[in-house]
């Protein structure tokens, strides 16, 4: 069970970075595998920065406060991509 939790955490962090790269088109039309690799590094950086800010400010580290900003970011990413796909169709 611990392996599943670790793999889901790695996928979540990678998806954070990949969404950021894809939303702002940072790498252009490059290889998707390269975007996923850079996405992992960027996702680790974002999560580390988020936890640093939470440590400096009196924000508790619970599941809701950690996941809520990323859920909002994913929903914005989804609606932007859906609107962009509808526009080009």
Gaussian input, Z-matrix of N, CA and C with variables (Angstrom, degrees):
# hf/3-21g

backbone

0 1
 N
 C     1     B1
 C     2     B2     1     A1
 N     3     B3     2     A2     1     D1
 C     4     B4     3     A3     2     D2
 C     5     B5     4     A4     3     D3
 N     6     B6     5     A5     4     D4
 C     7     B7     6     A6     5     D5
 C     8     B8     7     A7     6     D6
 N     9     B9     8     A8     7     D7
 C    10    B10     9     A9     8     D8
 C    11    B11    10    A10     9     D9
 N    12    B12    11    A11    10    D10
 C    13    B13    12    A12    11    D11
 C    14    B14    13    A13    12    D12
 N    15    B15    14    A14    13    D13
 C    16    B16    15    A15    14    D14
 C    17    B17    16    A16    15    D15
 N    18    B18    17    A17    16    D16
 C    19    B19    18    A18    17    D17
 C    20    B20    19    A19    18    D18
 N    21    B21    20    A20    19    D19
 C    22    B22    21    A21    20    D20
 C    23    B23    22    A22    21    D21
 N    24    B24    23    A23    22    D22
 C    25    B25    24    A24    23    D23
 C    26    B26    25    A25    24    D24
 N    27    B27    26    A26    25    D25
 C    28    B28    27    A27    26    D26
 C    29    B29    28    A28    27    D27
 N    30    B30    29    A29    28    D28
 C    31    B31    30    A30    29    D29
 C    32    B32    31    A31    30    D30
 N    33    B33    32    A32    31    D31
 C    34    B34    33    A33    32    D32
 C    35    B35    34    A34    33    D33
 N    36    B36    35    A35    34    D34
 C    37    B37    36    A36    35    D35
 C    38    B38    37    A37    36    D36
 N    39    B39    38    A38    37    D37
 C    40    B40    39    A39    38    D38
 C    41    B41    40    A40    39    D39
 N    42    B42    41    A41    40    D40
 C    43    B43    42    A42    41    D41
 C    44    B44    43    A43    42    D42
 N    45    B45    44    A44    43    D43
 C    46    B46    45    A45    44    D44
 C    47    B47    46    A46    45    D45
 N    48    B48    47    A47    46    D46
 C    49    B49    48    A48    47    D47
 C    50    B50    49    A49    48    D48
 N    51    B51    50    A50    49    D49
 C    52    B52    51    A51    50    D50
 C    53    B53    52    A52    51    D51
 N    54    B54    53    A53    52    D52
 C    55    B55    54    A54    53    D53
 C    56    B56    55    A55    54    D54
 N    57    B57    56    A56    55    D55
 C    58    B58    57    A57    56    D56
 C    59    B59    58    A58    57    D57
 N    60    B60    59    A59    58    D58
 C    61    B61    60    A60    59    D59
 C    62    B62    61    A61    60    D60
 N    63    B63    62    A62    61    D61
 C    64    B64    63    A63    62    D62
 C    65    B65    64    A64    63    D63
 N    66    B66    65    A65    64    D64
 C    67    B67    66    A66    65    D65
 C    68    B68    67    A67    66    D66
 N    69    B69    68    A68    67    D67
 C    70    B70    69    A69    68    D68
 C    71    B71    70    A70    69    D69
 N    72    B72    71    A71    70    D70
 C    73    B73    72    A72    71    D71
 C    74    B74    73    A73    72    D72
 N    75    B75    74    A74    73    D73
 C    76    B76    75    A75    74    D74
 C    77    B77    76    A76    75    D75
 N    78    B78    77    A77    76    D76
 C    79    B79    78    A78    77    D77
 C    80    B80    79    A79    78    D78
 N    81    B81    80    A80    79    D79
 C    82    B82    81    A81    80    D80
 C    83    B83    82    A82    81    D81
 N    84    B84    83    A83    82    D82
 C    85    B85    84    A84    83    D83
 C    86    B86    85    A85    84    D84
 N    87    B87    86    A86    85    D85
 C    88    B88    87    A87    86    D86
 C    89    B89    88    A88    87    D87
 N    90    B90    89    A89    88    D88
 C    91    B91    90    A90    89    D89
 C    92    B92    91    A91    90    D90
 N    93    B93    92    A92    91    D91
 C    94    B94    93    A93    92    D92
 C    95    B95    94    A94    93    D93
 N    96    B96    95    A95    94    D94
 C    97    B97    96    A96    95    D95
 C    98    B98    97    A97    96    D96
 N    99    B99    98    A98    97    D97
 C   100   B100    99    A99    98    D98
 C   101   B101   100   A100    99    D99
 N   102   B102   101   A101   100   D100
 C   103   B103   102   A102   101   D101
 C   104   B104   103   A103   102   D102
 N   105   B105   104   A104   103   D103
 C   106   B106   105   A105   104   D104
 C   107   B107   106   A106   105   D105
 N   108   B108   107   A107   106   D106
 C   109   B109   108   A108   107   D107
 C   110   B110   109   A109   108   D108
 N   111   B111   110   A110   109   D109
 C   112   B112   111   A111   110   D110
 C   113   B113   112   A112   111   D111
 N   114   B114   113   A113   112   D112
 C   115   B115   114   A114   113   D113
 C   116   B116   115   A115   114   D114
 N   117   B117   116   A116   115   D115
 C   118   B118   117   A117   116   D116
 C   119   B119   118   A118   117   D117
 N   120   B120   119   A119   118   D118
 C   121   B121   120   A120   119   D119
 C   122   B122   121   A121   120   D120
 N   123   B123   122   A122   121   D121
 C   124   B124   123   A123   122   D122
 C   125   B125   124   A124   123   D123
 N   126   B126   125   A125   124   D124
 C   127   B127   126   A126   125   D125
 C   128   B128   127   A127   126   D126
 N   129   B129   128   A128   127   D127
 C   130   B130   129   A129   128   D128
 C   131   B131   130   A130   129   D129
 N   132   B132   131   A131   130   D130
 C   133   B133   132   A132   131   D131
 C   134   B134   133   A133   132   D132
 N   135   B135   134   A134   133   D133
 C   136   B136   135   A135   134   D134
 C   137   B137   136   A136   135   D135
 N   138   B138   137   A137   136   D136
 C   139   B139   138   A138   137   D137
 C   140   B140   139   A139   138   D138
 N   141   B141   140   A140   139   D139
 C   142   B142   141   A141   140   D140
 C   143   B143   142   A142   141   D141
 N   144   B144   143   A143   142   D142
 C   145   B145   144   A144   143   D143
 C   146   B146   145   A145   144   D144
 N   147   B147   146   A146   145   D145
 C   148   B148   147   A147   146   D146
 C   149   B149   148   A148   147   D147
 N   150   B150   149   A149   148   D148
 C   151   B151   150   A150   149   D149
 C   152   B152   151   A151   150   D150
 N   153   B153   152   A152   151   D151
 C   154   B154   153   A153   152   D152
 C   155   B155   154   A154   153   D153
 N   156   B156   155   A155   154   D154
 C   157   B157   156   A156   155   D155
 C   158   B158   157   A157   156   D156
 N   159   B159   158   A158   157   D157
 C   160   B160   159   A159   158   D158
 C   161   B161   160   A160   159   D159
 N   162   B162   161   A161   160   D160
 C   163   B163   162   A162   161   D161
 C   164   B164   163   A163   162   D162
 N   165   B165   164   A164   163   D163
 C   166   B166   165   A165   164   D164
 C   167   B167   166   A166   165   D165
 N   168   B168   167   A167   166   D166
 C   169   B169   168   A168   167   D167
 C   170   B170   169   A169   168   D168
 N   171   B171   170   A170   169   D169
 C   172   B172   171   A171   170   D170
 C   173   B173   172   A172   171   D171
 N   174   B174   173   A173   172   D172
 C   175   B175   174   A174   173   D173
 C   176   B176   175   A175   174   D174
 N   177   B177   176   A176   175   D175
 C   178   B178   177   A177   176   D176
 C   179   B179   178   A178   177   D177
 N   180   B180   179   A179   178   D178
 C   181   B181   180   A180   179   D179
 C   182   B182   181   A181   180   D180
 N   183   B183   182   A182   181   D181
 C   184   B184   183   A183   182   D182
 C   185   B185   184   A184   183   D183
 N   186   B186   185   A185   184   D184
 C   187   B187   186   A186   185   D185
 C   188   B188   187   A187   186   D186
 N   189   B189   188   A188   187   D187
 C   190   B190   189   A189   188   D188
 C   191   B191   190   A190   189   D189
 N   192   B192   191   A191   190   D190
 C   193   B193   192   A192   191   D191
 C   194   B194   193   A193   192   D192
 N   195   B195   194   A194   193   D193
 C   196   B196   195   A195   194   D194
 C   197   B197   196   A196   195   D195
 N   198   B198   197   A197   196   D196
 C   199   B199   198   A198   197   D197
 C   200   B200   199   A199   198   D198
 N   201   B201   200   A200   199   D199
 C   202   B202   201   A201   200   D200
 C   203   B203   202   A202   201   D201
 N   204   B204   203   A203   202   D202
 C   205   B205   204   A204   203   D203
 C   206   B206   205   A205   204   D204
 N   207   B207   206   A206   205   D205
 C   208   B208   207   A207   206   D206
 C   209   B209   208   A208   207   D207
 N   210   B210   209   A209   208   D208
 C   211   B211   210   A210   209   D209
 C   212   B212   211   A211   210   D210
 N   213   B213   212   A212   211   D211
 C   214   B214   213   A213   212   D212
 C   215   B215   214   A214   213   D213
 N   216   B216   215   A215   214   D214
 C   217   B217   216   A216   215   D215
 C   218   B218   217   A217   216   D216
 N   219   B219   218   A218   217   D217
 C   220   B220   219   A219   218   D218
 C   221   B221   220   A220   219   D219
 N   222   B222   221   A221   220   D220
 C   223   B223   222   A222   221   D221
 C   224   B224   223   A223   222   D222
 N   225   B225   224   A224   223   D223
 C   226   B226   225   A225   224   D224
 C   227   B227   226   A226   225   D225
 N   228   B228   227   A227   226   D226
 C   229   B229   228   A228   227   D227
 C   230   B230   229   A229   228   D228
 N   231   B231   230   A230   229   D229
 C   232   B232   231   A231   230   D230
 C   233   B233   232   A232   231   D231
 N   234   B234   233   A233   232   D232
 C   235   B235   234   A234   233   D233
 C   236   B236   235   A235   234   D234
 N   237   B237   236   A236   235   D235
 C   238   B238   237   A237   236   D236
 C   239   B239   238   A238   237   D237
 N   240   B240   239   A239   238   D238
 C   241   B241   240   A240   239   D239
 C   242   B242   241   A241   240   D240
 N   243   B243   242   A242   241   D241
 C   244   B244   243   A243   242   D242
 C   245   B245   244   A244   243   D243
 N   246   B246   245   A245   244   D244
 C   247   B247   246   A246   245   D245
 C   248   B248   247   A247   246   D246
 N   249   B249   248   A248   247   D247
 C   250   B250   249   A249   248   D248
 C   251   B251   250   A250   249   D249
 N   252   B252   251   A251   250   D250
 C   253   B253   252   A252   251   D251
 C   254   B254   253   A253   252   D252
 N   255   B255   254   A254   253   D253
 C   256   B256   255   A255   254   D254
 C   257   B257   256   A256   255   D255
 N   258   B258   257   A257   256   D256
 C   259   B259   258   A258   257   D257
 C   260   B260   259   A259   258   D258
 N   261   B261   260   A260   259   D259
 C   262   B262   261   A261   260   D260
 C   263   B263   262   A262   261   D261
 N   264   B264   263   A263   262   D262
 C   265   B265   264   A264   263   D263
 C   266   B266   265   A265   264   D264

   B1=1.4483
   B2=1.5249
   B3=1.3375
   B4=1.4672
   B5=1.5245
   B6=1.3188
   B7=1.4611
   B8=1.5243
   B9=1.3097
   B10=1.4591
   B11=1.5239
   B12=1.3147
   B13=1.4652
   B14=1.5208
   B15=1.3241
   B16=1.4709
   B17=1.5226
   B18=1.3227
   B19=1.4648
   B20=1.5320
   B21=1.3270
   B22=1.4712
   B23=1.5280
   B24=1.3231
   B25=1.4657
   B26=1.5260
   B27=1.3195
   B28=1.4668
   B29=1.5271
   B30=1.3215
   B31=1.4632
   B32=1.5173
   B33=1.3283
   B34=1.4616
   B35=1.5268
   B36=1.3257
   B37=1.4647
   B38=1.5204
   B39=1.3239
   B40=1.4600
   B41=1.5254
   B42=1.3135
   B43=1.4648
   B44=1.5210
   B45=1.3235
   B46=1.4663
   B47=1.5293
   B48=1.3196
   B49=1.4621
   B50=1.5131
   B51=1.3378
   B52=1.4597
   B53=1.5294
   B54=1.3218
   B55=1.4680
   B56=1.5231
   B57=1.3186
   B58=1.4550
   B59=1.5277
   B60=1.3299
   B61=1.4669
   B62=1.5237
   B63=1.3195
   B64=1.4540
   B65=1.5296
   B66=1.3241
   B67=1.4616
   B68=1.5190
   B69=1.3206
   B70=1.4564
   B71=1.5279
   B72=1.3231
   B73=1.4673
   B74=1.5312
   B75=1.3279
   B76=1.4594
   B77=1.5184
   B78=1.3200
   B79=1.4629
   B80=1.5203
   B81=1.2917
   B82=1.4599
   B83=1.5198
   B84=1.3078
   B85=1.4687
   B86=1.5207
   B87=1.2980
   B88=1.4623
   B89=1.5135
   B90=1.3055
   B91=1.4537
   B92=1.5286
   B93=1.3338
   B94=1.4687
   B95=1.5219
   B96=1.3282
   B97=1.4598
   B98=1.5291
   B99=1.3178
   B100=1.4567
   B101=1.5288
   B102=1.3202
   B103=1.4645
   B104=1.5263
   B105=1.3226
   B106=1.4635
   B107=1.5213
   B108=1.3213
   B109=1.4671
   B110=1.5307
   B111=1.3113
   B112=1.4607
   B113=1.5255
   B114=1.3284
   B115=1.4570
   B116=1.5174
   B117=1.3354
   B118=1.4635
   B119=1.5281
   B120=1.3099
   B121=1.4644
   B122=1.5171
   B123=1.3169
   B124=1.4598
   B125=1.5260
   B126=1.3301
   B127=1.4550
   B128=1.5171
   B129=1.3255
   B130=1.4642
   B131=1.5267
   B132=1.3088
   B133=1.4593
   B134=1.5234
   B135=1.3386
   B136=1.4628
   B137=1.5216
   B138=1.3262
   B139=1.4629
   B140=1.5264
   B141=1.3367
   B142=1.4665
   B143=1.5249
   B144=1.3318
   B145=1.4574
   B146=1.5342
   B147=1.3269
   B148=1.4554
   B149=1.5260
   B150=1.3171
   B151=1.4607
   B152=1.5265
   B153=1.3268
   B154=1.4668
   B155=1.5284
   B156=1.3293
   B157=1.4694
   B158=1.5288
   B159=1.3235
   B160=1.4625
   B161=1.5272
   B162=1.3181
   B163=1.4626
   B164=1.5290
   B165=1.3166
   B166=1.4659
   B167=1.5210
   B168=1.3101
   B169=1.4631
   B170=1.5309
   B171=1.2914
   B172=1.4755
   B173=1.5356
   B174=1.3280
   B175=1.4641
   B176=1.5238
   B177=1.3217
   B178=1.4677
   B179=1.5310
   B180=1.3158
   B181=1.4570
   B182=1.5170
   B183=1.3042
   B184=1.4520
   B185=1.5225
   B186=1.2955
   B187=1.4649
   B188=1.5244
   B189=1.2992
   B190=1.4646
   B191=1.5255
   B192=1.3104
   B193=1.4692
   B194=1.5267
   B195=1.3100
   B196=1.4644
   B197=1.5260
   B198=1.3223
   B199=1.4563
   B200=1.5277
   B201=1.3163
   B202=1.4650
   B203=1.5352
   B204=1.3413
   B205=1.4798
   B206=1.5240
   B207=1.3314
   B208=1.4618
   B209=1.5185
   B210=1.3113
   B211=1.4670
   B212=1.5227
   B213=1.3218
   B214=1.4658
   B215=1.5253
   B216=1.3307
   B217=1.4610
   B218=1.5304
   B219=1.3321
   B220=1.4640
   B221=1.5133
   B222=1.3333
   B223=1.4639
   B224=1.5308
   B225=1.3251
   B226=1.4666
   B227=1.5186
   B228=1.3338
   B229=1.4664
   B230=1.5251
   B231=1.3197
   B232=1.4630
   B233=1.5267
   B234=1.3292
   B235=1.4615
   B236=1.5258
   B237=1.3277
   B238=1.4614
   B239=1.5216
   B240=1.3362
   B241=1.4639
   B242=1.5218
   B243=1.3233
   B244=1.4561
   B245=1.5245
   B246=1.3240
   B247=1.4670
   B248=1.5242
   B249=1.3292
   B250=1.4587
   B251=1.5220
   B252=1.3229
   B253=1.4576
   B254=1.5201
   B255=1.3228
   B256=1.4609
   B257=1.5322
   B258=1.3306
   B259=1.4565
   B260=1.5205
   B261=1.3385
   B262=1.4511
   B263=1.5155
   B264=1.3110
   B265=1.4605
   B266=1.5002
   A1=111.37
   A2=116.68
   A3=119.11
   A4=111.63
   A5=116.83
   A6=120.15
   A7=110.32
   A8=117.23
   A9=121.31
   A10=110.51
   A11=117.52
   A12=121.42
   A13=110.62
   A14=116.68
   A15=120.46
   A16=110.36
   A17=117.98
   A18=120.77
   A19=111.48
   A20=117.31
   A21=119.56
   A22=111.63
   A23=117.38
   A24=120.31
   A25=110.63
   A26=117.22
   A27=120.57
   A28=110.45
   A29=117.52
   A30=120.40
   A31=111.75
   A32=117.44
   A33=121.40
   A34=110.81
   A35=116.87
   A36=120.97
   A37=110.57
   A38=117.12
   A39=120.77
   A40=110.95
   A41=116.59
   A42=120.49
   A43=111.76
   A44=117.54
   A45=120.74
   A46=109.96
   A47=116.23
   A48=120.06
   A49=112.75
   A50=117.18
   A51=120.32
   A52=111.10
   A53=117.25
   A54=120.18
   A55=111.31
   A56=116.48
   A57=120.04
   A58=110.61
   A59=117.09
   A60=121.05
   A61=110.47
   A62=116.66
   A63=120.31
   A64=112.15
   A65=117.59
   A66=120.63
   A67=111.26
   A68=117.08
   A69=120.93
   A70=112.90
   A71=117.49
   A72=124.10
   A73=111.41
   A74=115.74
   A75=120.75
   A76=113.53
   A77=118.30
   A78=120.72
   A79=113.10
   A80=117.87
   A81=120.02
   A82=110.75
   A83=116.44
   A84=121.91
   A85=110.06
   A86=116.33
   A87=121.02
   A88=109.97
   A89=114.79
   A90=122.65
   A91=110.61
   A92=117.33
   A93=121.28
   A94=111.17
   A95=118.07
   A96=120.79
   A97=110.71
   A98=116.70
   A99=120.55
   A100=110.82
   A101=116.98
   A102=120.49
   A103=111.50
   A104=117.13
   A105=120.67
   A106=110.29
   A107=117.26
   A108=120.26
   A109=110.96
   A110=117.21
   A111=120.03
   A112=111.44
   A113=115.87
   A114=120.75
   A115=112.19
   A116=116.77
   A117=119.75
   A118=110.38
   A119=116.73
   A120=120.06
   A121=112.29
   A122=116.26
   A123=120.19
   A124=111.27
   A125=116.26
   A126=120.14
   A127=112.32
   A128=116.98
   A129=120.59
   A130=109.95
   A131=117.09
   A132=120.71
   A133=112.25
   A134=116.99
   A135=120.10
   A136=112.43
   A137=116.34
   A138=119.15
   A139=110.19
   A140=117.58
   A141=120.33
   A142=110.89
   A143=116.80
   A144=120.15
   A145=110.82
   A146=116.93
   A147=120.66
   A148=110.84
   A149=118.01
   A150=120.65
   A151=111.62
   A152=117.33
   A153=119.98
   A154=110.66
   A155=116.13
   A156=119.97
   A157=110.22
   A158=116.75
   A159=120.21
   A160=111.19
   A161=117.28
   A162=119.72
   A163=111.38
   A164=117.54
   A165=121.19
   A166=111.78
   A167=117.21
   A168=122.20
   A169=107.78
   A170=118.04
   A171=118.73
   A172=112.34
   A173=116.47
   A174=121.16
   A175=107.61
   A176=117.96
   A177=119.54
   A178=111.60
   A179=115.12
   A180=121.08
   A181=108.57
   A182=117.14
   A183=120.35
   A184=108.42
   A185=116.10
   A186=120.97
   A187=112.34
   A188=117.17
   A189=120.77
   A190=111.69
   A191=116.68
   A192=118.71
   A193=112.29
   A194=118.01
   A195=120.02
   A196=111.15
   A197=118.07
   A198=120.77
   A199=114.44
   A200=118.61
   A201=120.98
   A202=113.90
   A203=120.44
   A204=118.17
   A205=113.02
   A206=117.46
   A207=120.17
   A208=111.34
   A209=117.64
   A210=119.83
   A211=109.95
   A212=117.28
   A213=120.37
   A214=111.44
   A215=116.78
   A216=121.06
   A217=110.77
   A218=117.41
   A219=120.37
   A220=111.94
   A221=117.25
   A222=119.07
   A223=110.67
   A224=117.84
   A225=120.80
   A226=110.38
   A227=116.73
   A228=121.90
   A229=110.66
   A230=116.64
   A231=120.94
   A232=111.16
   A233=117.28
   A234=119.73
   A235=111.92
   A236=118.12
   A237=119.71
   A238=111.17
   A239=116.87
   A240=119.91
   A241=111.58
   A242=116.52
   A243=119.89
   A244=110.67
   A245=116.58
   A246=120.55
   A247=110.43
   A248=117.50
   A249=121.40
   A250=110.38
   A251=118.21
   A252=120.50
   A253=110.96
   A254=117.61
   A255=121.29
   A256=110.09
   A257=117.11
   A258=121.59
   A259=111.51
   A260=117.97
   A261=121.22
   A262=112.81
   A263=118.84
   A264=120.50
   A265=111.77
   D1=-34.79
   D2=179.48
   D3=-65.59
   D4=-32.85
   D5=179.20
   D6=-65.57
   D7=-39.09
   D8=178.78
   D9=-64.30
   D10=-41.86
   D11=179.41
   D12=-64.13
   D13=-42.45
   D14=178.92
   D15=-64.65
   D16=-44.00
   D17=179.87
   D18=-64.69
   D19=-39.39
   D20=176.91
   D21=-66.07
   D22=-37.30
   D23=177.34
   D24=-65.23
   D25=-41.96
   D26=178.54
   D27=-64.98
   D28=-41.99
   D29=177.62
   D30=-64.62
   D31=-39.91
   D32=178.89
   D33=-63.35
   D34=-45.23
   D35=179.76
   D36=-64.90
   D37=-41.12
   D38=178.19
   D39=-64.29
   D40=-39.22
   D41=179.77
   D42=-67.31
   D43=-33.39
   D44=176.05
   D45=-60.37
   D46=-51.04
   D47=-179.86
   D48=-65.95
   D49=-40.28
   D50=-179.34
   D51=-65.12
   D52=-40.58
   D53=177.54
   D54=-62.18
   D55=-39.73
   D56=178.86
   D57=-65.95
   D58=-43.28
   D59=178.98
   D60=-64.46
   D61=-42.15
   D62=-177.37
   D63=-73.90
   D64=-35.55
   D65=-179.40
   D66=-65.59
   D67=-46.58
   D68=-176.86
   D69=-95.84
   D70=5.75
   D71=177.03
   D72=49.54
   D73=54.91
   D74=-175.83
   D75=-73.49
   D76=-31.57
   D77=-177.51
   D78=-105.11
   D79=-0.64
   D80=-179.72
   D81=71.08
   D82=-147.16
   D83=-179.85
   D84=-95.52
   D85=68.36
   D86=178.60
   D87=-102.54
   D88=-175.51
   D89=179.70
   D90=-63.25
   D91=136.32
   D92=-179.91
   D93=-65.29
   D94=-33.89
   D95=179.28
   D96=-64.92
   D97=-37.42
   D98=175.96
   D99=-66.49
   D100=-38.80
   D101=177.35
   D102=-65.01
   D103=-37.55
   D104=178.10
   D105=-67.73
   D106=-40.85
   D107=179.21
   D108=-64.54
   D109=-45.78
   D110=176.68
   D111=-67.52
   D112=-31.31
   D113=178.27
   D114=-62.74
   D115=-37.16
   D116=178.21
   D117=-63.70
   D118=-47.03
   D119=179.67
   D120=-63.60
   D121=-41.42
   D122=178.94
   D123=-68.34
   D124=-37.88
   D125=178.13
   D126=-65.40
   D127=-40.73
   D128=176.55
   D129=-62.39
   D130=-41.04
   D131=178.65
   D132=-64.09
   D133=-42.00
   D134=179.12
   D135=-66.23
   D136=-42.81
   D137=179.99
   D138=-67.38
   D139=-38.88
   D140=177.03
   D141=-63.91
   D142=-41.22
   D143=178.36
   D144=-65.42
   D145=-40.11
   D146=177.84
   D147=-62.25
   D148=-44.91
   D149=-179.45
   D150=-69.27
   D151=-31.43
   D152=175.19
   D153=-65.42
   D154=-44.74
   D155=178.58
   D156=-63.36
   D157=-39.97
   D158=178.12
   D159=-65.00
   D160=-33.16
   D161=179.10
   D162=-73.91
   D163=-34.93
   D164=-179.95
   D165=-75.00
   D166=-35.57
   D167=177.24
   D168=-97.32
   D169=154.84
   D170=-179.19
   D171=-78.80
   D172=61.48
   D173=177.86
   D174=-104.84
   D175=125.81
   D176=-178.62
   D177=-70.16
   D178=147.50
   D179=178.52
   D180=-91.92
   D181=85.57
   D182=172.18
   D183=-123.94
   D184=172.45
   D185=-173.89
   D186=-60.27
   D187=-40.99
   D188=-177.34
   D189=-66.00
   D190=-46.70
   D191=-176.22
   D192=-71.11
   D193=-24.92
   D194=178.64
   D195=-83.33
   D196=-40.16
   D197=-174.94
   D198=-86.13
   D199=-24.81
   D200=-175.48
   D201=-59.12
   D202=-45.66
   D203=178.24
   D204=-62.22
   D205=-34.52
   D206=-179.05
   D207=-75.72
   D208=-33.28
   D209=175.53
   D210=-65.09
   D211=-40.57
   D212=175.89
   D213=-63.56
   D214=-41.82
   D215=178.85
   D216=-63.99
   D217=-42.78
   D218=179.01
   D219=-65.00
   D220=-38.11
   D221=179.38
   D222=-67.83
   D223=-39.31
   D224=175.72
   D225=-64.00
   D226=-43.09
   D227=177.22
   D228=-58.85
   D229=-44.60
   D230=-178.95
   D231=-62.93
   D232=-45.76
   D233=-178.19
   D234=-69.95
   D235=-34.39
   D236=176.03
   D237=-66.30
   D238=-42.41
   D239=179.12
   D240=-67.82
   D241=-38.15
   D242=178.76
   D243=-65.79
   D244=-41.01
   D245=178.34
   D246=-67.02
   D247=-39.92
   D248=-179.55
   D249=-66.70
   D250=-40.59
   D251=179.32
   D252=-67.31
   D253=-37.79
   D254=178.97
   D255=-67.68
   D256=-34.54
   D257=-178.49
   D258=-67.76
   D259=-40.34
   D260=-176.73
   D261=-83.93
   D262=-7.64
   D263=-177.64
   D264=-86.51

